[in-house]
Every structure is written in structure tokens, then in C-alpha cells.
Amino acid sequence: MNEIERLKELLNYHILDTPKEEVFDDLAFLASVICDKPIALIGLLDKDRNWFKAKVGVDIVDSPRDISFCQYTLEKPDEVLVINDTTKDSRFQENPMVVGGPKIRFYAGAPLITPKGFVLGTICVFDTKPGQLNDDKIKSLKLLSRKVMNHFNSRKLLIEQQSKINYDAKYLRQITDYAPGVLFQFELSRSTFNFQFVSKGIKNLHKDIEPELIIKKPEAFLKYVYPSDRVLFQAELKKACLNQSSFEFEFRILNDKGEIQWYLAKGNPCYFNGQKNGWFGSFQNITQQLEYQRAMEQISFDISHILRSPVTNLLGLANLIENEKECLTDYKLREYSHYIQTVSLELDTFTRGLNTIYEQKKANFQKKSI
């Protein structure tokens, strides 16, 4: 058996040096009773020791691996190793636990085999006098070894699942913490308002806001909401609570730089403990979008009002030329041409100005978003 891989497999079970567990103590007790032997152990073969997860009849934590009986089960992992009289077996005649100590004379151990075929250790029984095990007891010991491994495998699976859950939670937390805006989840009823989760993005609202504080004391968030928006903020949440509905509204916050920032709050209901009294959603800073919208509205206003005069003049000149085309003199053509040139220069100056304003605003938006 590949010892390096076997030890790696043992470590993957995360069971060495763990506290007592009743289920394994019970299985060791059953091994002692079924085999009618005073000592029973569930031992795991580490690199330099045989560590005991459960024990009956002795009070030791581990023993050196080089004097352990269980190490010989590695040679024949599919068999229950039975030593009827250790004093007549050359492998154990000089063993300290045979010559001295508890003076072990009988041993039987069933290997604990992983799904990959590695032997982690044994469930074994000892006696201080020679003895035997009949076929039924040997079979029972082997069945107990399978029970031990079933619990080991279930325990390992739970640890792996918990580790995966912790990893996924940490990964998801990193994603949410670096997501733009604020992601949240809270529980809301007529009498309570509790945040279950708030992403780190909430610190961007105001440098004094701490996610841990908001979770512990959610009403503290209201003091950062612009005074005249607090009533609206509370009213919208109350309405969502009463109707068990989604919400969407805008509110302002005065940040630590003294700037008013606009935020869009959006949330959808979800279930907590089987009841629809929770919401998840986000706060998104929409200040730039509103500024951009206002700028576009102003540009639209300028276009519709300032362009009206030169366009009207051009249309008027076009009508004059059309009506007088039969009697146009050179003087009239030069006069109309001068008017058209003047109006065209006005339009050109205005459109150039609009382009300059647009580029300036575009640069400001890009600078703010960096």
C-alpha cells in the first residue's frame, strides 16, 4: 500500500486528535461485548503513532506505531487479523505490550477501509489471555468496521460540504462586497426592521457608516438619509411591508464631503422561516445619471428654443425666394445671400458651442466615474 497516499487519505478525514464522539464509543463497546474481550479500540495509524478515536477497557490516547498490532493489517487489508496467542507469534513475542505493560495475549483487528481501498486503522479487541474468535464473531467485527467507516465517510462528507459552503459564502461575499452600489437583505415587519446582510459598498454612502453597525442597529442608517427624505424612506418601506410587495424609490444622502448624492432603492420580497417578511435588493448611486439627464434636458431645451429663430429665418428666406423667383434681381439675390450667410454663421456658432458643452460634461462624468 502506498504509505504517502494512505497518510494523505487519513488526513483528508480530519479526524486525528478530535474529541470523543458517542457513536464511536458505542461501536467500540459493541466490539468488546460481541467478541467477549475486555479491551476494544478504534485506532488510526498515523505516521509515527496509533491514535485511538474510541476505547474500552484502557485509558490511553495513543501508542507508538512501531509497536502497534494494527500496523500488520496493512499487509492484508481484506482480512481480519486474529492473533490467538501473541507469545507464539514471532511478530509479537518481543513487543513491549506483550512482554510488559498490559501483557497482551490475544488480538483481533478488522481494517477500516476507505472507498479508495486505503486502510486508516482498525476496530480491534484485546485480551490478557490467549483466546479465539469463531466465524460469527469475526464476521461481526468486520461488520462493525464497516459501520465505523460509514460514520467516518458521512463525517468526512459533512466536513467537505461545510468547507464548500464556507468557500462559496466567502466567494459570494467577495463578489457582493465589490459589486457597485449596496446589496442588502433585511427582515421587515410592523414592529421590526433588521438587516441580515449589507455589502461593504455601504461605506461609499458615508465614511462613518459601518456594515456591522447597520446590522446591529439598522435604525442608525436613517440619520444619514437627507432629513426631508426620511419620511418618504420610512413610508415606502412601510407600504412594502403592508402590501408584501416590491419597492422602488429615490432618496438623498449628504455624504461626508457635504455633497448631496441621489440613490435609487430597489427591493423584492423573499421568504424567511416560511413567511414572506424579508426583502433583498440594492441602493444604487444615480447622481451622475440624474446630472446627465438634466444636462440632456438642457441641451434639448437649447436646441428647441435657440435654433427656432435661425431656422424660422431660413424658412422665411426660402419662402421669399420661392415667391419672388420670377423677378429676382442681382441686388435681391446678394441681399438674401447675406441673410443666409448670417443665419448660417449663427447656426454654426451655436452647434460648435453645444459640442463644446457636451464634451465638457462627458469629461466630467468620466472623471467622476473613475
Solvent accessible surface area in square Angstrom, and as a share of the most:
residue,aa,sasa,rsa
1,M,104,0.46
2,N,87,0.45
3,E,58,0.26
4,I,130,0.66
5,E,68,0.31
6,R,0,0.00
7,L,31,0.15
8,K,107,0.45
9,E,10,0.05
10,L,0,0.00
11,L,108,0.54
12,N,61,0.31
13,Y,4,0.02
14,H,109,0.49
15,I,2,0.01
16,L,31,0.15
17,D,93,0.48
18,T,30,0.17
19,P,110,0.69
20,K,151,0.64
21,E,52,0.23
22,E,135,0.61
23,V,52,0.30
24,F,2,0.01
25,D,32,0.16
26,D,70,0.36
27,L,15,0.07
28,A,0,0.00
29,F,118,0.49
30,L,77,0.38
31,A,0,0.00
32,S,12,0.08
33,V,87,0.50
34,I,62,0.31
35,C,1,0.01
36,D,109,0.57
37,K,23,0.10
38,P,71,0.44
39,I,14,0.07
40,A,0,0.00
41,L,8,0.04
42,I,0,0.00
43,G,0,0.00
44,L,0,0.00
45,L,0,0.00
46,D,25,0.13
47,K,140,0.59
48,D,106,0.55
49,R,57,0.21
50,N,5,0.03
51,W,13,0.04
52,F,10,0.04
53,K,5,0.02
54,A,2,0.01
55,K,58,0.24
56,V,36,0.21
57,G,60,0.57
58,V,45,0.26
59,D,132,0.68
60,I,74,0.38
61,V,94,0.54
62,D,56,0.29
63,S,12,0.08
64,P,74,0.46
65,R,41,0.15
66,D,114,0.59
67,I,37,0.19
68,S,1,0.00
69,F,3,0.01
70,C,2,0.01
71,Q,41,0.18
72,Y,49,0.18
73,T,3,0.01
74,L,29,0.14
75,E,120,0.54
76,K,124,0.53
77,P,36,0.23
78,D,105,0.55
79,E,93,0.42
80,V,23,0.13
81,L,31,0.16
82,V,42,0.24
83,I,8,0.04
84,N,70,0.36
85,D,26,0.13
86,T,0,0.00
87,T,57,0.33
88,K,166,0.70
89,D,28,0.15
90,S,97,0.63
91,R,99,0.36
92,F,0,0.00
93,Q,79,0.35
94,E,147,0.66
95,N,14,0.07
96,P,74,0.47
97,M,34,0.15
98,V,3,0.02
99,V,90,0.52
100,G,26,0.25
101,G,73,0.70
102,P,63,0.40
103,K,104,0.44
104,I,4,0.02
105,R,52,0.19
106,F,0,0.00
107,Y,0,0.00
108,A,0,0.00
109,G,0,0.00
110,A,0,0.00
111,P,7,0.05
112,L,0,0.00
113,I,61,0.31
114,T,4,0.02
115,P,111,0.70
116,K,149,0.63
117,G,37,0.35
118,F,35,0.15
119,V,0,0.00
120,L,0,0.00
121,G,0,0.00
122,T,0,0.00
123,I,0,0.00
124,C,0,0.00
125,V,0,0.00
126,F,13,0.05
127,D,8,0.04
128,T,73,0.42
129,K,132,0.56
130,P,73,0.46
131,G,19,0.19
132,Q,141,0.63
133,L,18,0.09
134,N,87,0.45
135,D,117,0.60
136,D,106,0.55
137,K,58,0.25
138,I,50,0.25
139,K,131,0.55
140,S,28,0.18
141,L,0,0.00
142,K,69,0.29
143,L,83,0.41
144,L,13,0.07
145,S,6,0.04
146,R,136,0.50
147,K,108,0.46
148,V,0,0.00
149,M,10,0.04
150,N,82,0.42
151,H,71,0.32
152,F,1,0.00
153,N,45,0.23
154,S,60,0.39
155,R,48,0.18
156,K,40,0.17
157,L,94,0.47
158,L,116,0.58
159,I,55,0.28
160,E,78,0.35
161,Q,84,0.38
162,Q,93,0.41
163,S,64,0.42
164,K,118,0.50
165,I,102,0.52
166,N,82,0.42
167,Y,136,0.52
168,D,59,0.31
169,A,56,0.44
170,K,130,0.55
171,Y,117,0.45
172,L,109,0.54
173,R,86,0.31
174,Q,89,0.40
175,I,89,0.45
176,T,17,0.10
177,D,16,0.08
178,Y,187,0.71
179,A,27,0.21
180,P,110,0.69
181,G,21,0.21
182,V,0,0.00
183,L,53,0.26
184,F,5,0.02
185,Q,56,0.25
186,F,4,0.02
187,E,41,0.18
188,L,14,0.07
189,S,41,0.27
190,R,212,0.77
191,S,103,0.67
192,T,62,0.36
193,F,51,0.21
194,N,62,0.32
195,F,10,0.04
196,Q,81,0.36
197,F,46,0.19
198,V,1,0.00
199,S,0,0.00
200,K,115,0.49
201,G,5,0.04
202,I,1,0.00
203,K,78,0.33
204,N,123,0.63
205,L,3,0.02
206,H,25,0.11
207,K,129,0.55
208,D,72,0.37
209,I,0,0.00
210,E,76,0.34
211,P,6,0.04
212,E,121,0.54
213,L,72,0.36
214,I,0,0.00
215,I,67,0.34
216,K,177,0.75
217,K,103,0.44
218,P,9,0.06
219,E,97,0.44
220,A,17,0.13
221,F,3,0.01
222,L,38,0.19
223,K,129,0.55
224,Y,23,0.09
225,V,1,0.01
226,Y,57,0.22
227,P,83,0.52
228,S,78,0.50
229,D,12,0.06
230,R,80,0.29
231,V,116,0.67
232,L,73,0.37
233,F,9,0.04
234,Q,92,0.41
235,A,51,0.40
236,E,33,0.15
237,L,17,0.08
238,K,130,0.55
239,K,108,0.46
240,A,2,0.02
241,C,13,0.08
242,L,91,0.45
243,N,94,0.48
244,Q,63,0.28
245,S,38,0.24
246,S,62,0.40
247,F,16,0.07
248,E,108,0.48
249,F,14,0.06
250,E,74,0.33
251,F,0,0.00
252,R,53,0.19
253,I,0,0.00
254,L,82,0.41
255,N,22,0.11
256,D,62,0.32
257,K,159,0.67
258,G,53,0.51
259,E,83,0.37
260,I,72,0.36
261,Q,32,0.14
262,W,68,0.24
263,Y,6,0.02
264,L,36,0.18
265,A,0,0.00
266,K,90,0.38
267,G,2,0.02
268,N,73,0.37
269,P,31,0.19
270,C,27,0.16
271,Y,145,0.55
272,F,32,0.13
273,N,153,0.78
274,G,69,0.67
275,Q,117,0.52
276,K,76,0.32
277,N,26,0.14
278,G,0,0.00
279,W,0,0.00
280,F,100,0.41
281,G,17,0.17
282,S,18,0.12
283,F,7,0.03
284,Q,60,0.27
285,N,61,0.31
286,I,18,0.09
287,T,12,0.07
288,Q,56,0.25
289,Q,103,0.46
290,L,32,0.16
291,E,49,0.22
292,Y,94,0.36
293,Q,96,0.43
294,R,129,0.47
295,A,7,0.05
296,M,57,0.26
297,E,96,0.43
298,Q,97,0.43
299,I,24,0.12
300,S,65,0.42
301,F,105,0.44
302,D,24,0.13
303,I,72,0.36
304,S,52,0.34
305,H,85,0.38
306,I,87,0.44
307,L,36,0.18
308,R,142,0.52
309,S,68,0.44
310,P,9,0.06
311,V,65,0.37
312,T,79,0.46
313,N,70,0.36
314,L,53,0.26
315,L,111,0.55
316,G,30,0.29
317,L,16,0.08
318,A,56,0.43
319,N,91,0.47
320,L,77,0.38
321,I,53,0.27
322,E,100,0.45
323,N,118,0.61
324,E,47,0.21
325,K,118,0.50
326,E,153,0.69
327,C,95,0.57
328,L,43,0.22
329,T,75,0.43
330,D,98,0.51
331,Y,146,0.56
332,K,75,0.32
333,L,85,0.42
334,R,156,0.57
335,E,52,0.23
336,Y,11,0.04
337,S,65,0.42
338,H,111,0.50
339,Y,94,0.36
340,I,66,0.33
341,Q,114,0.51
342,T,58,0.34
343,V,11,0.06
344,S,50,0.32
345,L,110,0.55
346,E,90,0.40
347,L,39,0.20
348,D,60,0.31
349,T,95,0.55
350,F,34,0.14
351,T,65,0.38
352,R,160,0.58
353,G,31,0.30
354,L,23,0.11
355,N,88,0.45
356,T,71,0.41
357,I,73,0.37
358,Y,81,0.31
359,E,84,0.38
360,Q,108,0.48
361,K,66,0.28
362,K,84,0.36
363,A,55,0.43
364,N,79,0.41
365,F,32,0.13
366,Q,97,0.43
367,K,156,0.66
368,K,113,0.48
369,S,80,0.52
370,I,181,0.92
